[in-house]
Amino acid sequence: MKNPTLFGLVDCNNFYCSCERVFQPSLEGFPIVVLSNNDGCIIARSNEAKALGVEMGTPYFKARGLIEQHGIKVFSSNYTLYGDMSARVMSVLAESSPDIEVYSIDESFVDLTGIPDGDGFARILRRKVRQWTGIPVCIGIAQTKTLAKLANRVAKKAPKTGGVLDLSANPAWLEKALAKVDVDDVWGIGHRWAAMLHDRGIHKAAHLRDAEDGWVRKRMGVIGHRTAMELRGISCWPLERNVPDKKSCCVSRAFGQVVTELSAVREAVASHAARAAQKLRRDGLVASHITVFLMTDRFDNGDQVLPRSDYESAATAELGGWTADSRRLVGAATAVVERLFRPGRDYKKAGVILPFLESDACAPRGLFDRPEPKSKNLMAALDAIHAQYGRRSIHFAAEGTKKAWEMKQELRSPRYTTCLSDVPNVRC
């Protein structure tokens, strides 16, 4: 007889804050917040900061009084560090678990089907991740992905679980969790569905589980019906072992300060295009078109949002065939900037989008298209240099050197794991 499916959802606790604490252990127990790009809004909070009333998404300048009052430690976002720490956590999970699906930078589903003691396995895995990476995690276990997410949520909020909750082990625990968790917090239920469900009198996960199938399908479609089925313990979403290729790619950044010069905008777009090309080669993809967009302030002199056409301009160019060559992407992007730029405007953001992507091995080729062995060899050498000496160790002249347009990161911690100059010195 085939074993019933069993999923574990491993979720890093307050991931960005935990990454900062790994290299500054003295911050353990102290309130921490992490800011978004350009030190704009609060995007991560430690439990201590949450307890002090710091709200997610609050602009930094509005929370400054509360932060200073309670001595809250503030960090600029350090995505290089967070990405590397995420890779380390996922490698521990991949080594320890039969099969995993990386769901996000701080979450992963693991296949626990056939493991005799799922709770014991999860507790060992939790200790291993903490010991090997320094990152604390909670693990929810259940028969479906949706229930595993729900179990993880309860495990985070209930200290008596010890960071692990197996809802498949006890039907009474499952009933209690379904009755306790709001329908708004069920995986896949967005704001619109939540409002509609509340109007119907469906406030808890248990209410959605018990809702009539025909009504759910009519009001929420196939996805909503599958969510209800998952809450009943019927697995509708298997583990995704092979992640499908991306169909598009976007690289954009808000400027650290208002930009008015064509040269600065061109440098920023060139840098974004070069980064997009790196991502293509990393994933084995190629692009056929590139879109460049420039943005000014979205608001008028007051708080009124302007029509999109008033603050954003965009244009698309062909790349002359499928390619991941940085030279072609940078050249096409900078040519588009020349057409889009308008003197006298205060630009706040720029970016590039690759709207059509294909696998390099499967991309359609024209009858007279020629292979580009020299291009691939050159790009491979470029990527090898970046891998050994850092992403900015060598770059195109079009990207500039001063980069006054770069986003503001005044409170960023060192990139401890990826930048040699940021590695702590030990004196003994």
C-alpha positions as CSV (number, residue, x, y, z in Angstrom):
1,M,0.0,0.0,0.0
2,K,1.3,3.4,-1.0
3,N,2.2,5.7,1.9
4,P,0.0,8.9,2.1
5,T,1.8,12.1,1.1
6,L,3.3,14.1,3.9
7,F,4.8,17.6,3.4
8,G,7.0,19.7,5.6
9,L,7.2,23.5,5.2
10,V,10.5,24.9,6.5
11,D,10.3,28.6,7.0
12,C,13.2,30.8,8.3
13,N,12.1,32.9,11.3
14,N,12.3,36.7,10.5
15,F,14.9,35.8,7.9
16,Y,16.5,39.1,7.1
17,C,16.8,39.9,10.8
18,S,18.2,36.5,11.5
19,C,20.9,36.9,8.9
20,E,22.0,40.1,10.6
21,R,22.1,38.3,14.0
22,V,24.3,35.4,12.7
23,F,27.3,37.8,12.4
24,Q,26.3,40.0,15.3
25,P,25.2,37.6,18.1
26,S,25.1,40.5,20.5
27,L,21.8,41.5,18.8
28,E,20.1,38.4,20.0
29,G,17.0,39.5,22.0
30,F,17.2,43.1,20.9
31,P,14.7,44.6,18.5
32,I,15.8,44.8,14.8
33,V,14.3,46.1,11.6
34,V,15.4,45.9,8.0
35,L,14.6,48.6,5.4
36,S,13.6,48.4,1.8
37,N,15.6,49.8,-1.2
38,N,16.8,53.3,-0.6
39,D,16.1,52.9,3.1
40,G,12.4,53.6,2.4
41,C,10.1,51.3,4.3
42,I,10.4,48.6,7.0
43,I,10.3,45.2,5.3
44,A,11.4,42.9,8.1
45,R,11.0,43.0,11.9
46,S,12.3,40.8,14.7
47,N,9.8,39.5,17.2
48,E,11.0,42.1,19.7
49,A,10.3,44.9,17.2
50,K,6.9,43.6,16.5
51,A,6.1,43.6,20.2
52,L,7.0,47.3,20.4
53,G,4.4,48.1,17.8
54,V,6.5,48.5,14.7
55,E,4.3,47.8,11.7
56,M,5.3,46.2,8.4
57,G,5.6,48.6,5.5
58,T,5.9,51.7,7.7
59,P,8.0,54.4,6.0
60,Y,11.3,54.8,7.9
61,F,10.9,58.5,8.5
62,K,7.5,57.9,10.2
63,A,8.9,55.1,12.5
64,R,12.0,57.0,13.4
65,G,10.6,58.4,16.7
66,L,9.5,54.9,17.9
67,I,12.9,53.4,16.7
68,E,14.9,56.0,18.7
69,Q,12.7,55.7,21.7
70,H,13.3,52.0,22.1
71,G,16.8,51.8,20.7
72,I,15.8,49.6,17.8
73,K,18.7,48.6,15.6
74,V,18.1,49.5,11.9
75,F,19.8,47.9,8.8
76,S,19.6,48.7,5.1
77,S,18.7,45.7,3.0
78,N,21.7,43.5,2.2
79,Y,20.4,41.2,-0.5
80,T,23.8,39.8,-1.3
81,L,24.1,38.5,2.2
82,Y,20.5,37.3,2.4
83,G,20.7,35.5,-0.9
84,D,23.9,33.6,0.1
85,M,22.5,32.7,3.5
86,S,19.4,31.4,1.8
87,A,21.5,29.2,-0.5
88,R,23.2,27.8,2.6
89,V,20.0,26.9,4.3
90,M,18.6,25.3,1.2
91,S,21.7,23.2,0.7
92,V,21.4,21.8,4.2
93,L,17.7,20.9,3.5
94,A,18.6,19.3,0.2
95,E,21.3,17.2,1.8
96,S,19.1,16.1,4.7
97,S,15.7,15.6,3.0
98,P,14.6,13.1,0.4
99,D,13.2,15.8,-1.9
100,I,12.7,19.6,-1.6
101,E,11.0,22.4,-3.5
102,V,12.5,25.8,-2.9
103,Y,9.4,28.0,-2.6
104,S,11.0,31.4,-1.8
105,I,14.2,32.9,-0.4
106,D,13.2,31.8,3.1
107,E,10.8,28.9,2.6
108,S,11.1,25.4,1.3
109,F,8.7,22.4,1.1
110,V,10.3,19.0,1.9
111,D,8.9,15.6,1.1
112,L,8.4,13.6,4.3
113,T,6.4,10.8,2.7
114,G,7.4,7.4,4.1
115,I,9.4,8.8,7.0
116,P,8.3,6.9,10.1
117,D,8.7,9.7,12.6
118,G,8.1,13.0,10.8
119,D,8.1,15.0,14.0
120,G,11.4,13.6,15.2
121,F,13.0,14.0,11.7
122,A,11.9,17.7,11.6
123,R,13.3,18.5,15.0
124,I,16.7,17.0,14.0
125,L,16.6,19.0,10.8
126,R,15.7,22.2,12.6
127,R,18.7,21.8,15.0
128,K,20.9,21.0,12.0
129,V,20.0,24.1,10.1
130,R,20.5,26.3,13.2
131,Q,23.9,24.7,13.9
132,W,25.2,24.8,10.4
133,T,23.9,28.2,9.3
134,G,22.9,30.0,12.4
135,I,19.4,30.6,11.0
136,P,16.4,29.6,13.2
137,V,13.5,27.8,11.4
138,C,10.1,26.5,12.2
139,I,8.6,23.4,10.4
140,G,5.0,22.6,9.8
141,I,4.0,19.1,8.8
142,A,0.7,17.9,7.2
143,Q,-0.8,15.8,4.4
144,T,-1.0,18.8,2.0
145,K,1.0,21.9,1.2
146,T,-1.8,24.2,2.4
147,L,-2.1,22.4,5.7
148,A,1.7,22.4,6.1
149,K,1.8,26.2,5.7
150,L,-1.0,26.4,8.3
151,A,0.9,24.1,10.7
152,N,4.0,26.3,10.2
153,R,2.1,29.4,11.1
154,V,0.8,27.8,14.3
155,A,4.3,26.5,15.2
156,K,5.7,30.0,14.9
157,K,3.1,31.5,17.2
158,A,2.9,28.7,19.8
159,P,6.2,28.4,21.8
160,K,5.1,25.1,23.3
161,T,5.4,23.4,19.9
162,G,9.2,23.9,20.0
163,G,9.2,25.2,16.5
164,V,7.7,22.0,15.0
165,L,4.0,21.0,14.6
166,D,2.8,17.8,12.9
167,L,-0.9,18.1,12.1
168,S,-1.0,14.7,10.6
169,A,-0.2,13.0,13.9
170,N,-3.4,14.0,15.7
171,P,-6.8,14.8,14.2
172,A,-7.7,16.9,17.3
173,W,-4.7,19.2,16.7
174,L,-5.8,19.6,13.1
175,E,-9.3,20.6,14.1
176,K,-8.0,23.0,16.6
177,A,-5.6,24.7,14.1
178,L,-8.3,25.0,11.4
179,A,-10.7,26.5,13.9
180,K,-8.1,29.0,15.1
181,V,-6.4,30.3,11.9
182,D,-8.2,33.1,10.1
183,V,-9.2,32.4,6.5
184,D,-7.2,35.5,5.6
185,D,-4.1,33.6,6.6
186,V,-4.7,30.5,4.6
187,W,-2.1,30.0,1.8
188,G,-3.4,31.4,-1.5
189,I,-6.3,33.5,0.0
190,G,-5.8,37.1,-1.0
191,H,-7.5,40.3,0.2
192,R,-10.3,40.1,-2.4
193,W,-11.2,36.5,-1.7
194,A,-10.9,37.2,2.1
195,A,-13.4,40.1,1.9
196,M,-15.8,38.0,-0.2
197,L,-15.5,35.0,2.3
198,H,-16.1,37.2,5.3
199,D,-19.3,38.6,3.6
200,R,-20.4,34.9,3.3
201,G,-19.7,34.3,7.0
202,I,-16.5,32.3,6.3
203,H,-14.0,33.6,8.8
204,K,-11.8,30.6,9.8
205,A,-10.0,28.0,7.8
206,A,-12.4,25.4,9.1
207,H,-15.3,27.3,7.6
208,L,-13.7,27.3,4.1
209,R,-12.9,23.6,4.5
210,D,-16.6,22.9,5.2
211,A,-18.0,25.2,2.5
212,E,-20.2,23.7,-0.2
213,D,-18.1,22.6,-3.3
214,G,-20.4,24.1,-5.9
215,W,-20.4,27.5,-4.2
216,V,-16.6,27.5,-3.8
217,R,-16.1,26.6,-7.5
218,K,-18.5,29.2,-8.7
219,R,-17.0,32.1,-6.6
220,M,-13.4,31.1,-6.4
221,G,-12.8,28.9,-9.5
222,V,-10.5,25.9,-9.7
223,I,-7.8,27.4,-7.5
224,G,-10.1,28.2,-4.7
225,H,-11.7,24.8,-4.8
226,R,-8.3,23.1,-4.7
227,T,-7.5,25.2,-1.6
228,A,-10.7,23.9,0.1
229,M,-9.8,20.3,-0.9
230,E,-6.3,20.8,0.5
231,L,-7.8,21.9,3.8
232,R,-9.7,18.6,3.9
233,G,-6.4,16.7,3.6
234,I,-6.6,15.9,-0.1
235,S,-3.4,16.9,-1.8
236,C,-3.9,18.9,-5.0
237,W,-0.5,20.5,-5.4
238,P,2.4,18.0,-5.5
239,L,6.0,18.9,-4.9
240,E,7.5,20.8,-7.8
241,R,10.8,19.1,-8.4
242,N,11.6,20.7,-11.7
243,V,11.1,24.4,-11.6
244,P,9.8,25.7,-15.0
245,D,11.9,28.1,-16.9
246,K,11.2,31.8,-16.4
247,K,9.2,33.5,-19.1
248,S,10.4,37.0,-18.4
249,C,13.0,38.9,-16.4
250,C,13.1,42.3,-14.8
251,V,16.0,44.3,-13.3
252,S,15.2,47.7,-11.9
253,R,16.2,50.0,-9.1
254,A,15.0,53.3,-7.6
255,F,17.7,55.9,-7.8
256,G,19.4,56.9,-4.5
257,Q,18.7,60.5,-5.5
258,V,16.8,62.3,-8.3
259,V,18.6,62.0,-11.7
260,T,18.3,64.6,-14.3
261,E,21.3,63.9,-16.6
262,L,21.1,61.5,-19.6
263,S,24.6,60.1,-18.9
264,A,23.5,58.9,-15.4
265,V,20.3,57.4,-16.6
266,R,22.2,55.6,-19.4
267,E,24.7,54.2,-17.0
268,A,22.0,52.9,-14.7
269,V,20.1,51.2,-17.6
270,A,23.4,49.7,-18.9
271,S,24.1,48.3,-15.5
272,H,20.6,46.7,-15.3
273,A,21.0,45.3,-18.8
274,A,24.3,43.7,-17.9
275,R,22.8,42.2,-14.7
276,A,19.9,40.8,-16.7
277,A,22.3,39.1,-19.1
278,Q,24.1,37.5,-16.2
279,K,20.8,36.1,-14.9
280,L,20.0,34.7,-18.3
281,R,23.3,32.9,-18.6
282,R,23.0,31.6,-15.0
283,D,19.6,30.0,-15.9
284,G,20.5,28.8,-19.4
285,L,18.1,31.2,-21.0
286,V,18.2,33.6,-24.0
287,A,16.1,36.7,-24.9
288,S,14.8,38.1,-28.2
289,H,13.6,41.6,-27.1
290,I,14.5,44.1,-24.4
291,T,12.2,46.8,-22.9
292,V,13.5,49.8,-21.1
293,F,11.4,52.0,-18.8
294,L,12.0,55.3,-17.0
295,M,10.0,56.7,-14.2
296,T,9.5,60.1,-12.6
297,D,7.5,60.9,-9.5
298,R,4.1,59.1,-9.4
299,F,2.5,62.0,-7.5
300,D,1.6,65.6,-8.4
301,N,2.4,68.4,-6.0
302,G,0.0,66.9,-3.5
303,D,-0.9,63.2,-2.8
304,Q,-2.8,62.6,-6.0
305,V,-1.4,59.7,-8.2
306,L,-0.8,60.8,-11.8
307,P,-1.9,58.8,-14.8
308,R,0.7,56.2,-15.6
309,S,1.5,57.8,-19.0
310,D,2.5,61.0,-17.1
311,Y,5.2,59.4,-15.0
312,E,6.4,56.4,-16.9
313,S,7.8,56.0,-20.4
314,A,8.9,52.7,-22.0
315,A,10.0,51.3,-25.3
316,T,11.0,47.9,-26.6
317,A,13.8,46.9,-29.1
318,E,14.7,43.6,-30.8
319,L,18.0,42.0,-30.1
320,G,18.5,40.6,-33.5
321,G,17.9,36.9,-32.5
322,W,18.0,34.9,-29.3
323,T,21.0,35.9,-27.2
324,A,22.4,36.2,-23.6
325,D,25.4,38.3,-24.7
326,S,25.8,41.2,-22.4
327,R,27.2,43.4,-25.2
328,R,24.0,43.1,-27.3
329,L,21.7,43.7,-24.3
330,V,23.7,46.7,-23.1
331,G,23.9,48.2,-26.6
332,A,20.2,47.8,-27.3
333,A,19.2,49.1,-23.9
334,T,21.3,52.3,-24.1
335,A,20.0,53.0,-27.6
336,V,16.5,52.9,-26.2
337,V,17.4,55.3,-23.4
338,E,18.5,57.9,-26.0
339,R,14.9,57.8,-27.4
340,L,13.1,57.8,-24.1
341,F,15.0,60.5,-22.1
342,R,13.5,63.9,-21.9
343,P,15.6,66.8,-20.6
344,G,14.2,68.7,-17.6
345,R,12.5,65.7,-16.0
346,D,13.5,64.4,-12.5
347,Y,13.9,60.6,-12.9
348,K,13.5,58.4,-9.9
349,K,13.7,54.9,-11.3
350,A,14.8,53.0,-14.3
351,G,14.8,49.3,-15.4
352,V,14.9,46.7,-18.1
353,I,12.5,43.9,-18.8
354,L,13.2,40.9,-21.0
355,P,9.6,39.9,-22.0
356,F,10.3,36.8,-24.0
357,L,12.7,34.1,-22.7
358,E,13.5,30.6,-24.0
359,S,15.9,27.9,-23.0
360,D,19.1,28.4,-24.9
361,A,19.0,24.8,-26.1
362,C,15.4,25.0,-27.4
363,A,15.1,28.6,-28.7
364,P,13.9,28.8,-32.3
365,R,16.7,29.7,-34.7
366,G,16.4,31.2,-38.2
367,L,17.6,29.4,-41.2
368,F,20.6,31.7,-41.6
369,D,21.4,32.2,-37.9
370,R,25.0,31.4,-37.1
371,P,26.2,29.9,-33.8
372,E,28.1,32.3,-31.6
373,P,31.0,30.2,-30.1
374,K,33.2,33.3,-29.6
375,S,30.4,35.1,-27.8
376,K,29.7,32.2,-25.5
377,N,33.4,31.8,-24.7
378,L,33.7,35.5,-23.9
379,M,30.6,35.5,-21.7
380,A,31.8,32.4,-19.9
381,A,35.1,34.1,-19.2
382,L,33.3,37.2,-17.9
383,D,31.1,35.1,-15.6
384,A,34.2,33.2,-14.3
385,I,35.9,36.5,-13.4
386,H,32.7,37.7,-11.6
387,A,32.4,34.4,-9.7
388,Q,36.0,34.6,-8.5
389,Y,36.5,38.3,-7.9
390,G,33.0,39.7,-7.4
391,R,30.2,40.9,-9.7
392,R,31.6,44.4,-10.0
393,S,35.3,43.4,-10.5
394,I,34.9,43.9,-14.3
395,H,32.2,45.8,-16.1
396,F,31.3,47.6,-19.3
397,A,32.4,51.2,-19.7
398,A,28.8,52.1,-20.4
399,E,27.9,51.3,-16.8
400,G,30.1,54.1,-15.5
401,T,32.4,54.2,-12.5
402,K,31.0,56.8,-10.0
403,K,27.4,55.5,-10.0
404,A,25.9,58.4,-8.2
405,W,22.5,57.0,-9.1
406,E,22.9,53.9,-7.0
407,M,20.3,53.2,-4.3
408,K,20.9,54.5,-0.8
409,Q,22.1,51.9,1.7
410,E,23.5,54.0,4.5
411,L,22.9,51.4,7.2
412,R,23.9,48.2,5.3
413,S,25.9,45.6,7.2
414,P,29.0,44.0,5.6
415,R,28.6,41.3,3.0
416,Y,30.3,38.8,5.3
417,T,30.0,35.7,3.1
418,T,30.6,37.1,-0.4
419,C,33.0,40.0,-0.3
420,L,36.6,39.4,0.9
421,S,37.1,42.9,2.1
422,D,34.0,42.5,4.4
423,V,35.2,39.3,6.1
424,P,35.7,40.0,9.8
425,N,39.3,40.2,11.1
426,V,40.1,38.0,14.1
427,R,43.0,39.1,16.4
428,C,44.5,36.5,18.6
